[in-house]
Amino acid sequence: MSTIKMQHAFGLSLGLALPALVLAAGLETPSIDPEVESIIPEANPMDHEHKPRSLMMRFKESASASERAAFLAELGGTVRTSFTLVPNLVEVTLDKSVEEGLAIAGTRSDVLQYVEPNYIYRAFDTTPNDPAYSNLCGMESINAPAAWDDHIGDESFVIAIIDTGIDYNHPDLVDNMWRNPGEIPGNGVDDDNNGYIDDVYGYDFYSNQGDPMDTNGHGTHCGGTVGGQGNNGVGVAGVMWECSLAGVQFLGGNGSGSLDGAVGAVQYCRINNIPVSNNSWDGGGFSQSLYDAINNAGSQVNHVFVAAAGNSGTNGASYPAAYDLDNIIAVAATDCNDNLANFSQYSATQVDVAAVGVDVYSSTPGNNYDFYSGTSMATPHVAGAVGLVYSVMGEDATPAEVKALIMDNVRPVSGLTGRCVTGGVIDVAASLANTFLGPQIQLLTSIPESMDPNVSMMHRVQIDPREDNLLLGSVKMRYRMGDSGGFETITMTPDGLNIWAAEIPGAGCDESPELYFEVTGQTAGLVTIPSAGPFAPYGYFIGEAVVSFSDDFNSDKGWTVSGDASDGGWTRGIPVNCNRGDPVSDYDGSASAFLTDNSINGGDCNSDVDNGSTVLLSPVFDASGSDETIISYARWHSNNYGDNPGTDPMIVEISNDYGLTWSNLETVGPTGAGTTGGWIDVSFKVEDVLPGTALMQVRFTVSDLGDTQSVVESGIDAFSVEYIECGPETPCDGDIDGNQSVTVEDLLVAIGNFGNSGDGDVNNDGSVTTDDILIIISNWGPCDG
C-alpha cells in the first residue's frame, strides 16, 4: 500500500532551509487526448521549473528538412541550439508559452522522438559555517593518504567541474587548471574548431561565452575537493594532487541554469574527450534529453558522470543522479563519524556510495576558503577518487570497469546498509590497489537467432591482453548442443593480429546449441564472454521461428484482468509516467502496453498496486504442434519506491489445461535483479516447464502484500508465442537453390561463383572450388533418390 507522494528536488537545502521555488502560477499540464500517443517523457512536465518560451525536442531521423521546417512554422518555433552529442536534438525558442507549445508538439510522433520543457537546474544549496574544530576528516574517511603513497594523480587527466564555474586564478587551483592547448586566449576565434570561442579554461553555457569564472563559489569549492593542489604549502589538498580541472559552467551566479546548458556541458565533455565530470546539482523531472546526453558520453568517450544524490533527506535520488545508467555514480553524504547526514537523500537501489559531505573545507573564489555541507561536497570526493583510479587504468578502461572498482572496494559502514547500493564509504586506496586490467574479449561474429540444420558456423574473437599476458593455448570456444550437459572444447587458432577463430559444428533439428568463449590471463585468470560463461551462454535454435500469436497491446485481443487489489489494477494504454518507478514509455515502440494502474490519480500520481493482487490473464493459445514452443515478453517491475521498498514480487505462471493448474515461469523480486524498473526482454521454452497443449495460458500477478508502504509499478509488452519449424535433418549436398533436387541450375550457380565465397561453396571451406563441383555432380538428381 502506498500513501506517499513523490517529491522532486529543485536546489534543495541541507535540511536547514528550503528555498522557495519560483513557479509560474496557474500552470497546468498540457491537455493531451488520451487516445493519442504522447511523446513528452515526464508525466507532469509543467510541475517543474522551466525556462519560458523554450522547448527541448529531438527530431526523428526520418523527418526531412522540409517536414521539420513545416512543423517549426506550425509551432511558431526557431531552432536556437543544435546538439551533436544527441543527434537531432535541438533547443527551440517559441512565440508562445511552453504549455501551448507542448500541447502542439506533444503528439507529433510523426516528426519528433520526444519533446520536453527546458527545465531549470540548480546547484544544491551549501551553507557556510564556522565549526568549533578545524580537523578535517574527508580525506581520511576515504583513505586518501594511503592512496597518495602510490599515486597522487596525473596532470594530464581532465575532470570537468560542471557547476557555477571555477576560480581558475585561485592559488590552490591555478596550477591544476586545464588549459585548452588548441585555443589562443582572447582573440575571438575558435582556434581549435571545437565549436567554442576562447574556451581556454572551459566554457560558460549560462552566458554562452568562453570565460567560466565562478561568481557563486559552489563550483570552486567542488573543484578544490576534487583537485586542489597538494603538498604546496597552501590551503587544502584535493583527492587528486595533480590533475587538470575544466570549468564547464551552466549554472549562473544565482546557482541556476537550464536543460539546454546542462546538455551543452555534457556535450563539451564529449567533444574534448573529458573522461570524468563532477555534478553537484539537480532539477526537473525525468529528462530524456539529459539522459541521452549522459548515456552517449559514456558510450562514445567512456565518460563517468559523478552526481550528488540530493539534499532533501528522503528515500530516492534526485535527477540526474537517479538515471539508471552504467556511467553514473550517485553519491550520498556522511559526517565525520560515518553517520548518514540528516540532509542526504538515500536509496538501496538509486544511490551507489557515500563520502563525507558535512563541514568540508575547500577553496572559494577570491583566494578564500570555507566550510560547506551537502551532498554537493560529498560528490567531489568521489569524482576525485574516480579520477585517481581512472588515471591509472588508462583510456582503455570502460565506465563500468571504473564504477565497479569504486563500488567493489568500499569501506562497509553498518549505518549505510540499505541506504546505498554498496552500504559503504568509498576507499580510494583499496580501489587503487585493484586497478589491474586483465584481458578483454570482443566477439567479431554475430550470434544468429537461428540456423539451418547441420550447417556449421565460423566464429572469431578479438582479444586485447591489456596489462596481462595470455597463457598459451588458453583461447577456447566451448559449446554444447542442448541447454544442459557438459560443454565440448575447441582450442581457437590465430586468424590475424589478436584475432582467433573456431568453427562450431552443425546441429540437428532437436538441438539448441549454446556457446561461450574464454581466455586465461597470467594475472587476471579466466575471462569469459558472455561474462557469466557457462551460466548464461550465447544460444540459438535450429530451424525457423514461426509466430503463432503476438500482441503489442494496441488493440484488445482477449486479455482479462482480475484480482482483489483496491487500486492499481492492470490496464492497457499509453504510459503516463509518474516518476515513481513506472514505465516512461512502452517497450516495442507501438505506444501501448499493459500497465498497473497507469493513471495520474487526479494529478498527484499517488496511485499504484494497493491492498491485494492484480492478475493479467492471456487468451488461450496453441502449443500442441511443436516441441519447441517459445513464449517471450518484455516486463517492467519496480519495487524500490516508498517507505519500505523491496517487499512485493511479480509472479509469472503458465497453464496447459485452461487455467485449472498453474506452473511457475519466473518470480521477479521482491528484491534483486529486475526490481528497479526498466524493460527486460525474457523468453521461455514451454516444454522446459510442462507439455504443450492447445489450451495454454499465461498469467502475470503483481501484489501489494501487507501494509508495507511500498510503491509497486509493473508493465507487460511485446508478448509473443513462436514455434520452431525445422526442415530435413539431412540436407541434400549440392542443392543450392533448395528445390530438393541437384540439377544443372545448381551447377551453373557454382560455376558462376567459382573462386568466391557464398553460393556454391558446398563444403563450407570459404571458396567455390573444383571440390564443390564434384560434390554437386556426385549428388545429381532428386535429394531423396
N, C-alpha and C positions, 0 to 999 in steps of 0.2 A: 504494500500500500504506500502511496506517496502523497504527501500533502505539502511538499516544499515547492518553491518556485525558483527557477534558475536565475542567477544574478550574473550580469555582465559587467566586468570591471572597466572603468574608464579613469585612468590616473588615480586609482585608489590609494589612500594614505597608508601609513604604517600602523593603523589601528589607533592613531592619536586623534585624527580628524579626517573626515571625508570631504573633499572639495565638492561643491555643488556642480552639477553638470549644466552646461548652458545648452538647453534643447529648445528647439522651436516649439512654441505652444500649439496645441491642437492638431499636430500632425498625425495622420493615420496611415496604416499600411495600405498601399495601393490596392484598389479593388480589381481582382482578377477573377474572371469566370472560372469556377471550379472545374468545369469540363475541359478547359483549355490548359495545356501544359505550361507551367510557369518555369522560367529559366533564371529566377532570382535565387541564388543559393541559400540565403538566410531567410528563415520563415518570417521574421518581423524586422525587415530592414530599416523601417523608419523609427524603430525604437532606439537606434544607436546614433550617436552624434556623428554628423557628416558634413562635408563641405557643400555649401549651397551651389545650386546650378551646375552640378558636376556629377558625371557617372563614369564608372569603370566598366568597360564591356569588351568581350572577346568575340570577334567575328568568326564565323565558320570558314574553314579553308576553302570550301566550295563556293562561298559567296563572291561573286565577281565584283570588279571595281564599280561597275555601273549599279549593281544591286546595293552595294554599300553606300554609294552616293545618294541613291534614291531613298534609302532608309534614313540616312542622316538628314536629308531635306525634310522628310516627313516628321522626324523627331525634333527638328529645329536645333540640331547639334553640330558642333565643329570640333574636329579632332585637334586636341591641344598637344598631346604627347603620344607617341607610339613606342612600344616596348619590344626589344629584340629577345630578351630572356624568355618571355612567354609570347610566342608568335601570335600575331593578330590581336593582341591586347592593346587597347587604346584608352586614354582618358579623353572624355568628350565634355565640352562646355555646352550648356543649354541656354535657350532663350525662355525657359520656363522653369518651374520648380522641379526639384528632384522627384517629388511624389507624382507629378504629372508625367515626367519623363519615364519613370518606372512603369506607369500604367500603360504607356505606349510600347515600350521596349520589352516589358516583362514577359510577353507571349510570342515574341518574334523569333521563334526557334528556326525559322526558315533561313535567317541570316546570322543569328547570334548563337554562340555556345552558352553564354551566360551574361548577365548584367547585374550590377550592384551599385549602391551608393559609394561615393568616395569617402570612406569612413575616416574619422579623426582618431589619431593615436596620441597617447600622452606618456611621457616619462613617469614611472612610478614615483610618487612623492617621496622625498627623502628629507628627514628632519635633522638639521644640525643640532648638536647638543654638546654639553661640556661635562662628561662623566668625571667622577672623582678619581678614577685611575687612568694611567696612561700606558699601561702594558697591553699591547695588542695581542690578540690570540688567533687571528685569522690564518696567518701563515703556519703557525704551529699546529693548528687544528687539522689542516690538510697535509701535514707532514712535508711542507715545502723545504725546510732546512736540510732534511736528509736527501731530498731530490737535488738540491743545489750542489751537494758534494759530487754529483755525477754530471749534472747538466744545468746550465744557467740560461739557456736559450740560444737563439740564432738570430743575429742582427738582420739577416735577410728574410726571416719568416714574418709575414704580414698578417696582422689581425685588425679587422675593421671595428671601430667603435661606432656602431650605428645608433646615434643618440642626438644630443643637442650640440654636437660639435666637440672640439677639443682645443685646449690652450696649447698650441704647438710651440710656444715660447717658454713654457713653464720649465724651470731648471731641472726638474726631475723627469721631464718628458722629452725635452728638446733633442737629446742625443738618441732617443729611441723613436723618433718620428719617421714615418715613411715619407720618402721624397720621390715623387714620380720621376724616374730617370729620363723619360722622354719629353718632359714639359719644361719650357723656359718661363720662369716667373714673370708675370705682369706684362706680357707682350700682346695680350688679347687674341692669341692664336691657339688653336688646338694643335699643338706641335706633334703630338703622338697619334693623332687621328683616332682617338678613342671615343670621340663624341662630346668631350668636355673641355672647355677652355680654361687654361690656367689652374688645372687641378693638381697643384704641387703637393699639398698635404692631404688631399682628398677632395670632397665636393660637398656643397651645400644645396641639397634638393629642396629645402624650405624656401630659399630665396633664388634658387636656380643660378648660382654663381660659384666660382671656384675657391672661395675662402671659407673653410669650415670652423672659423674661430668661435669658441664657446662663450656665449654671454649669459648662460644659465648656471653652469657649474656641474650639472649632473654628468655630462659626458666626460669631463676632465677628471672627475672623481673615479668614474669607472675605469678610465684609461690608466690612472695611477695604480690601481689594484692589479690590472692586467699586466702592465709593463712599465711601471716606474723603475727607473734605472737603479740597479742595486750596487752596493759596495762603493758608492761615490761620495759618501760623507754628507749627503744632502737628503733631507726629508724622509721619504718612505722607499721601500723596495717592493716592486711588483712581483707576481709569481714568476714572470719571465724578466730576468735582469737585462737580457738582451733580446730585442725584437724590433719590429717596425710597426708602429701604430698608425693606421689610416683613419683620419677623421671623416666619417661618412655621415653627414648630418641630414636629417629630415625633420627634426623637431626644432622649433624656434626658441627664442629666449624665454617664452612663456611655457615651454615644455610640451607643446602640442605640435602635431603635424598631421598629414593626411595620407590616405592609402596610396595615392599615386607616388608620393615621395618615398614611402616605405618600399614599394615595388622597385622604384628607381634606385634606391640604396642597395637592395639585394642584386639588382642588375649590374650595378657598378662593381660589386664584388666579383661577379661572373666575368665581366669584361676585363678586369685587371687581375684575374686569377688569384683572388684573395681567398685563402683556404678556411679562415675562421672569422666569425663575427660575434660580438657581444651585443645582446639585445635586452635592455632593461626598460621595457616599455610595453604597453598593451592598448587595446581599444577595439571597438566594433564588435560585431558578432563573427560568425564564420565568413571569411572572405576567400572565395575561390581564386581570385587574382593573386593574393599574397601566398596562398597555399601552393599554387602552381609555380610562383617565382622561387620560393624556398626549395621546393622539390626539384625544379630544373637546375638550380645552382648546385644542388647536391649531386645530381646525376651527370652534370656537364663538367664541373671543375672540382668535384669531391669536397664541396663546401660544407662545413659543420656550423650550424646555427644554434648558438647557446642562448637560451631565453629564460627570463625570470618568470616564476610561476604565478606571482601576483601577491598583492598585499591586503586582501580582504579578510584573511583568516578563515576562509571557508574551504570546503572539500571540492576539489576540482581546480584545474589550472585555467588561467585566462589565455585568450588568443594573443600572440601566436604560439605560446608555449604548448597549448592544448592540441595543436595539429598533430595527427598521428603519422609522423614521418621519421624515417630512419636517420636522417641527418639533423634532427633537433634533439638537444639535451635540455630538459626542463629542470629548473633549479629552485629548491626551497631554501629558507633561511633558518639558521640556528643562532643561539647565543654562544658565549664563550664556554658554557658548561654543557654543550651538546643538546640543550633543550630546543625544541622547535619554537621559533619566535612566535609570539602571540598574533602577529600580523600576517604570518606567512600562510599562503594557500598550500594545500597538501592534497595528495591523492595516491592511492596504492597503484594506480594504473597510468595516470597522466603526468605525474611528477617523477623525475628519474632519480635525482640525487640531491644532497643538501651541502651547504657550506655556510660559514659564518657570515651573517648579514646584520648583526647588531653592533653598534658602536665601532664601525670600521673607519679607520683613519686613512685619509688619502688626499691627493692633490686637488686643489680648487683653483680657479682662474686668478691671475694676478700674483703668482708666486706664493700662494697661500695653501693651507692645509686645513682639513676639518674632519669631524666625526659625523658620519651619516649612518642611517639604518634603513634596511629594506631588502627585499629580495633583489632589488637593483644592485645592492652591494655584495650579495652572495654570488650573483651570476658572474662577475668578472673574476672571482677566484677560480671558477670552473673554466671560464674561457681561457684564462692564463694557463691552467693545467692542461687543457686540450692543446694549446699552442706548444707547450713544453714537450708533451708526448708526441704530437704530430710532427714537430720539427726533427725529432729523432727518427721517426718511422719513414719520413720522406714522402715525396709526392705520389708514390705508387700506392700508398695506403688509401683505403676507402673510408667514407664516413662511418660505415657500420663497424669497421675494424677499430677505428679511433674511439667510437662511442662504447664499444664492448670493453676496450682496455680501461676506460674510465669507470664504467659501471661494474665490471667484474672484480675490481680491486678496491672497493670502498672499505672504509673502516666501519664495521657494524656498530650501530647505536640502538639500544633497546627501545628508546623513546621514539625512534623513527620507524619502527616496524609497523607496516600498514599505512604509513604516512607518505612513503615514496616507494618506487618500484624496488630499489636496492636496499632500503632500510638502513642507509648509512650516509656518512660524510665522505667526500672524496679523499683519497690518499694518493697524492701525486707521485710520491716516491715509489709506492707499490706499482702504480701504473707504469712508471718509467722503467722499473725493473723488468717489466714483461713486454717490452716493445719489440721483441724479435719478430721478424716477418718470415714466415715459412712459405713453402711453395704454393702457387696459385694456379688452379686448373681452369681452362676455358674450353668449353665444348664447341668445336667448329662446325660440326654437322648437326642439323636439327633432328629431333626425335619425332618420327611421324605419328599421327594418330592411329593409323592402321597400315598394314602391309598385306600384299597378296601372299597366299600360302607358298611355302617352300622357296621364297626369294630371300637371299642373303643381303646384308647391307654393310657397307664400309663406314666406320666411324673414325673421326680424327679429333684429337685434343691438342691444345697448345698449353705448355706448362712453363711458367716463369719461376725459376728457383728462388728469385729474390735474394734473401740473405742466407739461404740454406744451400746445401749440396744434395742432389738427388742420389739415392742409392741405386747402384747398377741393377738393371732388370726389374725395378720396382714399379714401372709404369704398366698398369694392367687394366684390362676390361673384364669385369665379372658379370656373368649373365646366367639366367635360368629361363626355362620355357613355361613356367607357371608362376603363380603367386605364392608358392610355398616350396619347401625343399631347399637344398643347398645350391650354391652358385658355382658354375663352372668358371675356370680362369683361362684367359688368353693374355699372354705377355705381348704388349703392344710393341711395334717395331718403329724405329725412326723413319720419318717421312718429310724431312725438311728441318729447318732451324727451330729447335724447341717444339717440334711437332711429332706426334706419334699416331699410329694408325692400327686398327684391328677390325676384322670382319666378323660380324655375328651371323651364325648360320640361319638358314630359313626355318620357319616354324610351320606346323600344321594347323588345320582349322580349329582343333580343340585346344590349342595352346595360346598363352598370353605372355609373350616374352617380357622380362624385366632385366634391367642392366644398370650398372654404375661404373665409375672409373676411379682409380686410386693411384697414388704415388706416395713414396716414403722419403721424407727428408731426413738428413743425417741428424739434425737437431729437433725439428718440429715433429718428427714421427709421421704417422699415417695421415694423409689428407685425401678426402674423397669429394666427388661431385656426382650427384647432389650431396650436400654436406652431411646428411644423415645416412648416406651409403646404403647398406642393405635394408635399413629400416624404412626408407622412403625412396626406392629406386625409380629411375625412369621406366616407363612401360608403354606398350601399345598392344592392340589386338590384331588378330589375323582375320581378314575378310573386310566387308563393307558395312558401315553402320547405316541402318535404315530407321528413320524416325517414325514411330507409330503413334505418338501423342506428344504434343508440345503446347505450352501456354505461356505467353508473355503478359497475360493478365490485362490486356486491353479490352477484352470482352468477357462475358460470362460463359464459361464452359462447364458449369455444373459443380463448382466447389461449394461446400456448405460450411457454415460456422455454427458452433455450439459452445457450451461451457457455462460456468456459474460465476464468472468474474463480474463484479459490479460495474466495472469500467474497463476500457482498453481492448475490446474485442477486435478480432481480425476484420479488416475492411479492405476492399480493393479500391485503389485510387492512386493519384499522383502524390508523392511525399510532400508534406507541408513543412517538415523540418523545424523542430522547436529547440534545437541545440541542447537536448537532454539525452543524447545518445541515439536518437532516432535517425533514420537514413536521410541524407541530404538529397539524394536522387535515387532513381531505380537502378537496377544492375545492367540491363541489356540495352538501354537507350530507347526503349519503346515508350517511356514516360511512366507507365503504371506498374504497380506491384501489389502484393498483399502485405498489409502492414498492421501492426497492433495499434488500435485507436486512430492514429493519423488525423487528429483534429487539434485546433488551437484552443478549444475549450473556452470560447468567448474572448480570446485574446491573451489569456495568461499562460497558455500552453501547459497548465498543470493537469495533465491527463496521460495516463499510461495504464498498463495492466494492474488492476487493483482487486484485492479480496477474492482470489479464486483463480480459475484457469479459463483460457480461451483456446478452442480447438478448431483447426482448419483441416477439413477432410476433402481429399481429392475425389474426383469422379472415378468410376471403375475403369480400369484399363486391362488389356490382354497381354499376358506374358507367357502364354502357353505354347507359342510356336517356335521357341528357341531356348536353348540352354545358355544363351549369352545375352540376357536382357539387362540393360544398364539404365538405372534411374539417376538423373542428375538435376541439380537445382542450385541456385545461389541463395545463401541465407545470411541474415544480419541478426545479431543478438548483442544487445548492450545491457549490462547489468552493473555498471560502475558509477552510477549517479545515485544521489540520495544519501541519507544518513548512515545506511548500512548496506553498502554495495556488496556484490558477490554472494547473493543468497538464493537466486532464482535461476533455474535452468530452462533450456529449450529441449524438448524431447521429441524425436522423430521416430515414428514406428511404421511398420508395413504389415499388411494383411493379405492373405491369399484366399480367404473364404468370406468375402463380402463384409468384413469387419467383425466376424464372430470371435476371432482370436487375433492377437497382435504380437509382433516380434520387434525388438528394438533395432533400429538402424544406427542411430547415434544419439548421444546425450551431450549437449553443449553446455558447459558450465557445471555448477554455478560460478566457478572461478576458472582462471587459466585461459588457454588459447580460445579465441573466438568469442570472448565475452565483453569486449570493449568496443563493439561496433565495427563497421567495415564489411563490405560484401565479400563473402568467401564462397567460391565455386566448389562443390563437392559432388562425387558420384559414387554409386554402389552397384555391384553386380548382384542382381536379385537372387540368383542361385547360391550365392555365398551365405544367404540368410535363411531362405526357405524355398521350396519348389515353386516354379512359376505356374500360374493358372490363368484362366480367363476372368477371374474375379478379384483382381489385385486393387488395393487402395493404399494410399499413404496419408498419414495424418501428422500434423505439427501442433504440439501442445506447449503453450507458454503460460507460466503460472506466477502468481504473487503469493508466496507461501508464508502465511502468518503476518503479524503486524510488525514488519521489519523496516518500514520506511525506505524501501529500495525503489528505484525507478527502473522498470523493465520495458524495453523497447525492442521489437523484433520485426523482421521482414522476410518474405519469400518471393523469389522472382526466377524467371527463366527455367521453369520446370519442364523436363523432357524425359521421355521414355524411348529408348532405342533398342533394337536387337541387331545382332551380328549375323550377316548373311555371308557365307563363305562358299567359294567355288570348289571344284575338284581339288583334292589334296595332291594329286599327281599331275602337274602341268604338262602340257604337250610341248616338248622341246622343239623349237623351230616354228611354232605357231605364233608368229609375230603380231598378226592382226586380230588374234583372239577369236577366230571363227571355227575353232575346234577341228581344223584341218591344215596340214602343211602343204602349201601349193606354190605355184610359180609366183604368186603375188608376194609371199613371204620371202622367196629367194631374191626377187627384184628389190625389195626393201633393203636387204642385207648388202646386195651388190652396190646399190646407190649410196649406202653409208659406209662403204668399205674404208678402213683406216681410221674411222672416227668412233667415238663412244656413242651410246644411246641405242636406238632401234637397230636390231640385227646383232647386237652383242649377246648372243645366246648363252655363252658360258660365263658372262659377267666378269671378264678379265680386263675390262676397261677399253677395249677396242675391237671393232669388227675385223676379223682375220679369216684366213682360209679354214681354220678350225671351226669357226661358226658356220661357214658354208657347208662343210662336210657334215656337221650335226643336222642341219636343215635337210640335206639330201637323204641322210640315213633315217630320218623320221617321216619321209614323204608319205602323204596320204592322210586319211581320217585319224584323228587323235585316238579313237577307241579301237583302231584296226590293228 
